[in-house]
């Protein structure tokens, strides 16, 4: 299902074209699900195609270091540093199949994010309500126990600078509860796709380093803050000294 960057087309038009491609992909996913009798096959058709189509339409290419780490261990909790509305497409295009996601509650009614969330059975978290937040994470834990990976931004929100924001505990609690590894996805220059609040996808090359999986089998609740700090430091170190191919 190819879609190519159109040189000379304004970014707004390319963004609309990318968003519009969700409709035929969704139709294809429904067809796959019906033909195979498997909702998951249909969802995988969607997740394996639409994020990449969106990036293709916008003229975004991904330069990946450590791509092999995406496949070492599944399921896993894939975490990425969050800068704008489009870096999640980068993470999704890399993970491709058999994943769900976690997002903030405000996105549930968003026509794009909410629709995608419903397709992948995402959990939308009320960050200001600890009880409901825990309930949402439990839903994701159950899906992970059934073999789905999780894509989540540990900063919890978009950070409007190249700096790495504080990491929340949620992604790491999921990994510990299910016994699956953390896989850090470090995005170096997501700003080429757009500013923090931009709704227009711009062309460019995004650099990504996928770090080796981090096992959580020996982690304890008491040492969790220190463990999280170490993972966050991996992001800082990687951004300061980018790995060679």
N, C-alpha and C positions, 0 to 999 in steps of 0.2 A: 504494500500500500504506500507507494512513494509520494512524497511531497517535497518539492525543492524550493530553495531560496530563490526569490525573483529579484535580480539586481535592478536597482533603480526604484523599486516600489517603496513607498514610505513605510516606516516601521509600524504605523497605526494599521495600515492595510494588511501587512504581513501578520500582525498580531490577531486581527479579526479572522484572517484565513486559517491561522492555526487553531483558534478557538472553534471555528466553524467545523473543522475536521473532526471534532468530537462527535458530531451527530452521525456521520457514516460509520465511524469506528464503533460507536455504541450499537448501531444497528447490526454491524458485523458480529459484535460480541454476543448479542441476543441470538443471532442465527447459530453461532457456534455452540452456545449453551443448549439451544433446542436440539440441534443435530446430534450432539454428544450426550445429551441428557445430564450434563454437568454444569452447574452454575459456575464452578471454579474455572473450568476450561474457558467459559465465556469471559469471566473477569480477567483471566490471564491474557486472553486475546486483546482486551482493552488496555491493560497495563503495559503489555509488551509493545504496543503500537502507538497509542495516542501521545504519551509524553515525548517520544522521539519525533513524532510528526509535528508537534508544537514547536520543538526546538528547530527542526528542519525549516519550517515555514518562516521562523524568525531569523534564520541565517546563523544559528548558534551551533558551533561545533565544540566537542569536549575532548580535551587533551588529557588522557588518563595515565597516571603512574600507579602501578600496583593493582591493575585490573584483576589479576589472578586472585586477589584477596576477597573479591566479591563472591567467589564460588568455593572457598575453602570449607566453609561450614554453614549449612542452612538447616533450620531457620536461625536467624540472628537478629539482633537489634542494630539496625543501621542508623547511625547518628550523623547529622551534618550541621555545619555552621550556617546560620540563617541570616541572609542579608536583604532579600527582596521577595517579591511574589513569584519569582521564576526559578529560584535555585532548587525548589522542591521537584521541579520537572527534571533537573539534572540528576538528582538522587534517584527518582523513579525510573528514569531512562537507564540508569546503571543497574539497579536491582532487578527490574523487568517483571518478574513473575513471582506469584505466591507471596504477596505481601499485603499488609494492612497498614494503617497509619493512625497517628494521633494528632489532633489539632485543637485549637482553642474554640470554645463554645460559640464565639461570635461568627465563626466561619460556617456554622451549620446551615444558616439561611442564605449564604452567598450562592448565587446561581451556578457558579463554576466550582468553587471548592466544595460546596455542599453536595452538588451532584456527584463529583468524584468520590467524596467521602462515603456517600450511600452505595456507590458501585463497589468500593473496596471494603465496605463494612467498617469504616473508620470509627474511632471513638472521639467525640468532641468533648473536651474537658472544661468544666467550670473552674477556672484557676482560683477564684475567690471563695470557693466552697470546698474545703478539704474533703468532706464526706462524699460529695458527688464526684469529686476528682478521683478519689480512690475507687469508687464504683466504676467509673469509666475505664480506669487502668485495669481493673479486674476483667473487664470484657476483653481487652486486648490480650491479657495473659492467657485467657481461655483459647483465643484464636491462635496464639503462639504455641500453645500445647498441642494444637491440632496440626502444627507444621507450618504456620504462616510466619514469615519474617515481619518485622516492624520497622517502619521508617518514621523517624521522629527527630525534631530539632531540640537538642538539650537546653538551648538558651531560652526556649519557650516562646520567643517572639523575634521579630526581625530586629537586628542590631544595625543602626545607621552609621556604622564606621567599620574599617577593616579590623578593628580590635575584636578579640574573642570575649563575648559576654559571659556572665556567671552561668554555670550549668545547674539545672534543676535535677532533683533526685529521681523523677518519674521513670525516665528511660532505663536507669540502672536498677531500679526496683523491679521493673518488668523482667530484665535479664536475670536477676537473682532469683525471682519467684519461679521462673520457668526453667532456669538452668541452661540458658543459651548465651553465646558470647556477644560482646559488643564489637561492632565493626565501625571504626571512625572513617567517615568520608570528609576529607578536608578540601574545601573549595577556596581557591586563592583569590579569585578576581570576579566574583559574581556581579560586581557593580557594572561590568561591561554590558550586562543584559538589561540593567535598569537601576534606578535609584530605589531607596527603601520603599517608598510609597507609589512608585511608578506602576501604571497599568499597561504600559507599552513595552513590548519586548524588542530589544535592539540586537543587531547582529554583532558577532564577535566570537572569540575563542575563550572558553572557560577552562582553566587549569584545575585538575582534580587529582588528589592523592588519596588512594584507598589504602589505609594502614592495615597491618595484620590483625586478625581477630584477637580480642582480649578476653580470656576465659574469666568467668566470675565464680567458679566452683568453690573457691576458698574464701570468698569475700564474706564479711560479717557486717551486720547492721552498724555495729559500733565503729568500724573503720570506714564506713561508706563515704563520709565527707572527704577523707584523705584519698580514697580510691578515685573519687570523682575529680579531685584536684589534679591527680596524676594524668587522668585522661585529658582534661582540659589543657594541661601543660603540653601534651603531645601535639595539640592543635597549634599552640603558640610556637613550639619548637619547629614544627613542620613548616609553618608559614614564614618563619625566620630563615630556615635553611631547607629549601625545597629539595626533595629527593631526586636523584638522577634516575633515568630509565634503566 
